[in-house]
Amino acid sequence: MFKGLGQLGDMAGMMKKAQDMQQRMADLQEEMHNIVVEGEAGAGMVKATCTAKGELKSLDIDPSIFNSEDKEVAEDLILAAVKDAQAKAQDRAQEEMGKISEEMGLPKDMKLPF
């Protein structure tokens, strides 16, 4: 289609790839709201679920941690579970972006902005 145009043909191909990548990134942004990861603390006594965007969706807390003497321990476990879920969400988001990067011929570990 672009034979005889020299570098312009390559430019058109690069522009098409850039548009494709932009669309894939937009689609991934929407999909991230549906990808769910779970973090935990205290050997599973506290579990936090969040989306790959880092939005906290739910907490599951074993009632045995609610001892008035151990209030600080319960708070620490909850915080640790939320942080674990958020870290896993960030890892999953980077993993999904890496898939798009590879498909576009870019290095998988290339950090693209969200």
TORPA-4810 file (N, C-alpha, C, O; in nm, 3 decimals):
<nodes>
NODE_1_0.081_-0.120_0.000_0.000_0.000_0.000_0.086_0.126_0.000_0.054_0.224_-0.067_M
NODE_2_0.196_0.123_0.077_0.280_0.241_0.088_0.412_0.223_0.013_0.510_0.292_0.044_F
NODE_3_0.417_0.133_-0.084_0.540_0.111_-0.159_0.573_0.237_-0.236_0.485_0.306_-0.288_K
NODE_4_0.700_0.266_-0.243_0.744_0.382_-0.317_0.746_0.509_-0.234_0.791_0.613_-0.282_G
NODE_5_0.697_0.502_-0.112_0.696_0.621_-0.027_0.817_0.626_0.066_0.835_0.723_0.139_L
NODE_6_0.899_0.522_0.064_1.020_0.521_0.146_0.987_0.530_0.294_0.910_0.449_0.345_G
NODE_7_1.045_0.625_0.362_1.029_0.644_0.506_0.885_0.677_0.545_0.844_0.648_0.658_Q
NODE_8_0.810_0.736_0.456_0.670_0.770_0.488_0.588_0.644_0.514_0.500_0.645_0.600_L
NODE_9_0.615_0.537_0.441_0.546_0.410_0.463_0.573_0.357_0.602_0.483_0.308_0.669_G
NODE_10_0.699_0.367_0.645_0.734_0.324_0.780_0.667_0.411_0.885_0.624_0.361_0.989_D
NODE_11_0.658_0.539_0.858_0.594_0.632_0.951_0.446_0.598_0.966_0.391_0.602_1.077_M
NODE_12_0.381_0.565_0.855_0.240_0.530_0.861_0.221_0.404_0.945_0.125_0.394_1.022_A
NODE_13_0.310_0.308_0.930_0.302_0.186_1.009_0.323_0.214_1.156_0.255_0.157_1.241_G
NODE_14_0.418_0.301_1.187_0.443_0.338_1.326_0.323_0.410_1.387_0.289_0.387_1.502_M
NODE_15_0.260_0.496_1.310_0.142_0.568_1.359_0.028_0.471_1.387_-0.044_0.486_1.486_M
NODE_16_0.011_0.372_1.300_-0.094_0.271_1.319_-0.068_0.193_1.447_-0.159_0.168_1.525_K
NODE_17_0.059_0.155_1.468_0.095_0.082_1.590_0.069_0.167_1.714_0.019_0.118_1.814_K
NODE_18_0.102_0.296_1.705_0.080_0.386_1.818_-0.069_0.397_1.849_-0.108_0.397_1.965_A
NODE_19_-0.151_0.407_1.745_-0.296_0.415_1.766_-0.349_0.285_1.826_-0.433_0.288_1.916_Q
NODE_20_-0.299_0.171_1.777_-0.340_0.042_1.831_-0.304_0.032_1.979_-0.384_-0.014_2.061_D
NODE_21_-0.182_0.076_2.012_-0.139_0.069_2.151_-0.223_0.161_2.239_-0.260_0.124_2.350_M
NODE_22_-0.254_0.278_2.189_-0.337_0.371_2.265_-0.474_0.310_2.294_-0.526_0.324_2.404_Q
NODE_23_-0.532_0.243_2.197_-0.662_0.179_2.216_-0.651_0.064_2.315_-0.737_0.048_2.402_Q
NODE_24_-0.545_-0.017_2.302_-0.527_-0.129_2.394_-0.509_-0.080_2.537_-0.561_-0.140_2.631_R
NODE_25_-0.435_0.031_2.554_-0.416_0.087_2.688_-0.548_0.137_2.745_-0.575_0.119_2.863_M
NODE_26_-0.630_0.200_2.662_-0.761_0.248_2.707_-0.849_0.130_2.747_-0.920_0.135_2.847_A
NODE_27_-0.845_0.023_2.667_-0.922_-0.096_2.700_-0.874_-0.158_2.830_-0.955_-0.203_2.911_D
NODE_28_-0.743_-0.160_2.850_-0.687_-0.217_2.972_-0.728_-0.135_3.094_-0.755_-0.190_3.200_L
NODE_29_-0.732_-0.004_3.078_-0.775_0.082_3.189_-0.915_0.041_3.237_-0.940_0.034_3.357_Q
NODE_30_-1.003_0.014_3.145_-1.139_-0.029_3.180_-1.138_-0.169_3.242_-1.208_-0.195_3.340_E
NODE_31_-1.058_-0.257_3.184_-1.051_-0.394_3.232_-0.994_-0.402_3.374_-1.030_-0.492_3.450_E
NODE_32_-0.907_-0.308_3.409_-0.844_-0.308_3.542_-0.947_-0.297_3.654_-0.922_-0.340_3.766_M
NODE_33_-1.061_-0.239_3.625_-1.166_-0.230_3.726_-1.229_-0.366_3.754_-1.293_-0.384_3.858_H
NODE_34_-1.211_-0.462_3.664_-1.270_-0.595_3.679_-1.170_-0.700_3.723_-1.211_-0.809_3.764_N
NODE_35_-1.041_-0.670_3.716_-0.939_-0.764_3.762_-0.928_-0.750_3.913_-0.906_-0.640_3.964_I
NODE_36_-0.945_-0.861_3.985_-0.946_-0.857_4.131_-0.829_-0.938_4.186_-0.801_-1.048_4.138_V
NODE_37_-0.762_-0.883_4.286_-0.654_-0.953_4.356_-0.684_-0.953_4.504_-0.761_-0.871_4.553_V
NODE_38_-0.621_-1.048_4.576_-0.646_-1.057_4.720_-0.514_-1.056_4.795_-0.421_-1.128_4.761_E
NODE_39_-0.508_-0.973_4.897_-0.392_-0.970_4.985_-0.434_-1.025_5.121_-0.552_-1.025_5.154_G
NODE_40_-0.337_-1.070_5.198_-0.371_-1.123_5.330_-0.261_-1.097_5.430_-0.147_-1.066_5.395_E
NODE_41_-0.298_-1.110_5.555_-0.204_-1.093_5.665_-0.246_-1.185_5.778_-0.361_-1.231_5.784_A
NODE_42_-0.153_-1.211_5.868_-0.185_-1.295_5.983_-0.225_-1.436_5.943_-0.321_-1.491_5.998_G
NODE_43_-0.153_-1.495_5.848_-0.182_-1.630_5.800_-0.326_-1.643_5.752_-0.392_-1.745_5.775_A
NODE_44_-0.373_-1.540_5.686_-0.508_-1.543_5.628_-0.618_-1.498_5.722_-0.736_-1.506_5.686_G
NODE_45_-0.583_-1.450_5.839_-0.686_-1.405_5.934_-0.752_-1.276_5.885_-0.868_-1.248_5.917_M
NODE_46_-0.678_-1.198_5.807_-0.733_-1.076_5.747_-0.703_-1.082_5.598_-0.589_-1.099_5.556_V
NODE_47_-0.810_-1.067_5.518_-0.794_-1.069_5.373_-0.856_-0.942_5.317_-0.965_-0.900_5.356_K
NODE_48_-0.784_-0.881_5.224_-0.832_-0.760_5.158_-0.839_-0.788_5.008_-0.746_-0.845_4.950_A
NODE_49_-0.948_-0.748_4.946_-0.967_-0.766_4.802_-0.974_-0.630_4.737_-1.045_-0.541_4.784_T
NODE_50_-0.899_-0.613_4.628_-0.905_-0.486_4.556_-0.889_-0.512_4.407_-0.848_-0.619_4.364_C
NODE_51_-0.923_-0.410_4.329_-0.910_-0.419_4.184_-0.764_-0.394_4.146_-0.684_-0.349_4.229_T
NODE_52_-0.731_-0.422_4.021_-0.595_-0.397_3.973_-0.566_-0.247_3.969_-0.450_-0.208_3.955_A
NODE_53_-0.668_-0.165_3.981_-0.650_-0.020_3.990_-0.617_0.022_4.133_-0.587_0.138_4.159_K
NODE_54_-0.623_-0.074_4.228_-0.591_-0.045_4.367_-0.711_-0.005_4.452_-0.694_0.035_4.567_G
NODE_55_-0.831_-0.015_4.396_-0.953_0.022_4.469_-0.992_-0.092_4.563_-1.017_-0.204_4.518_E
NODE_56_-0.996_-0.064_4.693_-1.033_-0.164_4.792_-1.180_-0.200_4.776_-1.266_-0.112_4.776_L
NODE_57_-1.208_-0.330_4.763_-1.345_-0.376_4.742_-1.405_-0.442_4.865_-1.524_-0.425_4.893_K
NODE_58_-1.323_-0.519_4.939_-1.378_-0.586_5.056_-1.269_-0.625_5.153_-1.151_-0.634_5.119_S
NODE_59_-1.312_-0.647_5.276_-1.225_-0.698_5.382_-1.293_-0.820_5.442_-1.414_-0.820_5.463_L
NODE_60_-1.215_-0.924_5.470_-1.266_-1.043_5.537_-1.179_-1.060_5.661_-1.060_-1.086_5.651_D
NODE_61_-1.241_-1.045_5.777_-1.165_-1.046_5.902_-1.214_-1.159_5.992_-1.334_-1.168_6.021_I
NODE_62_-1.122_-1.245_6.035_-1.155_-1.352_6.128_-1.190_-1.287_6.262_-1.110_-1.209_6.315_D
NODE_63_-1.307_-1.317_6.316_-1.350_-1.252_6.441_-1.257_-1.276_6.560_-1.262_-1.201_6.657_P
NODE_64_-1.173_-1.377_6.554_-1.085_-1.407_6.667_-0.981_-1.298_6.690_-0.919_-1.295_6.797_S
NODE_65_-0.959_-1.209_6.594_-0.859_-1.104_6.614_-0.916_-0.987_6.693_-0.842_-0.897_6.733_I
NODE_66_-1.047_-0.988_6.717_-1.109_-0.876_6.789_-1.108_-0.900_6.939_-1.209_-0.935_6.999_F
NODE_67_-0.994_-0.881_6.995_-0.975_-0.889_7.139_-0.937_-0.748_7.182_-0.844_-0.690_7.128_N
NODE_68_-1.008_-0.694_7.279_-0.985_-0.554_7.317_-0.840_-0.528_7.359_-0.791_-0.416_7.346_S
NODE_69_-0.773_-0.631_7.408_-0.633_-0.613_7.449_-0.540_-0.607_7.328_-0.430_-0.554_7.336_E
NODE_70_-0.585_-0.662_7.217_-0.501_-0.669_7.097_-0.549_-0.578_6.986_-0.534_-0.610_6.868_D
NODE_71_-0.606_-0.464_7.023_-0.659_-0.370_6.924_-0.553_-0.330_6.823_-0.580_-0.326_6.703_K
NODE_72_-0.434_-0.299_6.869_-0.326_-0.257_6.779_-0.284_-0.369_6.684_-0.250_-0.343_6.568_E
NODE_73_-0.287_-0.492_6.731_-0.252_-0.606_6.646_-0.355_-0.618_6.534_-0.318_-0.639_6.418_V
NODE_74_-0.483_-0.606_6.568_-0.590_-0.614_6.467_-0.573_-0.503_6.363_-0.586_-0.528_6.243_A
NODE_75_-0.546_-0.383_6.409_-0.527_-0.270_6.316_-0.407_-0.295_6.224_-0.414_-0.268_6.104_E
NODE_76_-0.298_-0.347_6.281_-0.179_-0.375_6.201_-0.207_-0.483_6.097_-0.160_-0.473_5.983_D
NODE_77_-0.281_-0.586_6.134_-0.314_-0.693_6.040_-0.401_-0.641_5.926_-0.381_-0.678_5.810_L
NODE_78_-0.497_-0.557_5.959_-0.585_-0.499_5.856_-0.503_-0.414_5.760_-0.517_-0.427_5.638_I
NODE_79_-0.419_-0.329_5.814_-0.335_-0.243_5.731_-0.241_-0.326_5.643_-0.222_-0.296_5.526_L
NODE_80_-0.182_-0.431_5.701_-0.091_-0.517_5.625_-0.164_-0.587_5.510_-0.109_-0.599_5.400_A
NODE_81_-0.286_-0.634_5.534_-0.362_-0.702_5.430_-0.397_-0.606_5.317_-0.390_-0.643_5.199_A
NODE_82_-0.435_-0.484_5.351_-0.468_-0.383_5.249_-0.344_-0.350_5.167_-0.351_-0.342_5.044_V
NODE_83_-0.232_-0.330_5.232_-0.108_-0.300_5.160_-0.067_-0.416_5.071_-0.019_-0.394_4.959_K
NODE_84_-0.084_-0.538_5.117_-0.051_-0.655_5.038_-0.139_-0.661_4.912_-0.090_-0.687_4.803_D
NODE_85_-0.267_-0.635_4.929_-0.359_-0.636_4.814_-0.322_-0.526_4.715_-0.325_-0.548_4.594_A
NODE_86_-0.288_-0.409_4.765_-0.252_-0.298_4.676_-0.122_-0.328_4.601_-0.110_-0.295_4.483_Q
NODE_87_-0.026_-0.390_4.666_0.100_-0.426_4.601_0.074_-0.530_4.492_0.131_-0.522_4.383_A
NODE_88_-0.012_-0.627_4.521_-0.046_-0.728_4.422_-0.121_-0.666_4.305_-0.104_-0.707_4.190_K
NODE_89_-0.205_-0.567_4.334_-0.278_-0.497_4.228_-0.181_-0.425_4.136_-0.197_-0.429_4.014_A
NODE_90_-0.083_-0.360_4.192_0.016_-0.289_4.112_0.097_-0.386_4.027_0.124_-0.359_3.910_Q
NODE_91_0.135_-0.499_4.086_0.209_-0.601_4.010_0.125_-0.654_3.895_0.176_-0.673_3.784_D
NODE_92_-0.003_-0.678_3.921_-0.090_-0.730_3.816_-0.108_-0.629_3.704_-0.111_-0.665_3.586_R
NODE_93_-0.121_-0.501_3.740_-0.135_-0.396_3.640_-0.011_-0.391_3.551_-0.023_-0.378_3.429_A
NODE_94_0.108_-0.401_3.609_0.231_-0.401_3.532_0.241_-0.526_3.443_0.290_-0.519_3.330_Q
NODE_95_0.195_-0.638_3.496_0.196_-0.762_3.418_0.107_-0.748_3.294_0.146_-0.789_3.184_E
NODE_96_-0.011_-0.692_3.312_-0.104_-0.673_3.200_-0.047_-0.574_3.098_-0.060_-0.594_2.977_E
NODE_97_0.016_-0.468_3.146_0.076_-0.371_3.056_0.194_-0.433_2.982_0.217_-0.401_2.865_M
NODE_98_0.267_-0.520_3.049_0.379_-0.589_2.985_0.333_-0.674_2.867_0.402_-0.684_2.766_G
NODE_99_0.216_-0.735_2.881_0.161_-0.815_2.772_0.135_-0.727_2.650_0.166_-0.766_2.537_K
NODE_100_0.078_-0.610_2.673_0.051_-0.518_2.562_0.182_-0.472_2.500_0.194_-0.466_2.377_I
NODE_101_0.280_-0.439_2.582_0.410_-0.394_2.532_0.472_-0.499_2.442_0.523_-0.468_2.334_S
NODE_102_0.469_-0.624_2.487_0.527_-0.733_2.407_0.456_-0.748_2.273_0.520_-0.767_2.170_E
NODE_103_0.324_-0.741_2.276_0.247_-0.754_2.153_0.282_-0.643_2.053_0.273_-0.664_1.932_E
NODE_104_0.320_-0.528_2.104_0.354_-0.416_2.017_0.502_-0.414_1.979_0.547_-0.323_1.911_M
NODE_105_0.577_-0.515_2.023_0.718_-0.524_1.988_0.808_-0.442_2.077_0.923_-0.417_2.042_G
NODE_106_0.757_-0.399_2.191_0.836_-0.322_2.287_0.889_-0.416_2.395_0.835_-0.525_2.411_L
NODE_107_0.993_-0.376_2.468_1.041_-0.461_2.577_0.931_-0.480_2.682_0.862_-0.385_2.718_P
NODE_108_0.916_-0.604_2.731_0.811_-0.636_2.828_0.822_-0.554_2.956_0.721_-0.517_3.015_K
NODE_109_0.946_-0.525_2.997_0.965_-0.454_3.123_0.961_-0.302_3.108_0.992_-0.229_3.202_D
NODE_110_0.923_-0.254_2.992_0.913_-0.110_2.970_0.798_-0.055_3.054_0.685_-0.103_3.045_M
NODE_111_0.827_0.044_3.135_0.728_0.101_3.225_0.648_0.208_3.150_0.699_0.316_3.121_K
NODE_112_0.524_0.176_3.121_0.437_0.271_3.055_0.343_0.331_3.159_0.301_0.261_3.251_L
NODE_113_0.308_0.457_3.147_0.223_0.521_3.248_0.079_0.473_3.239_0.030_0.433_3.134_P
NODE_114_0.012_0.478_3.354_-0.130_0.449_3.362_-0.200_0.577_3.383_-0.323_0.579_3.393_F
</nodes>
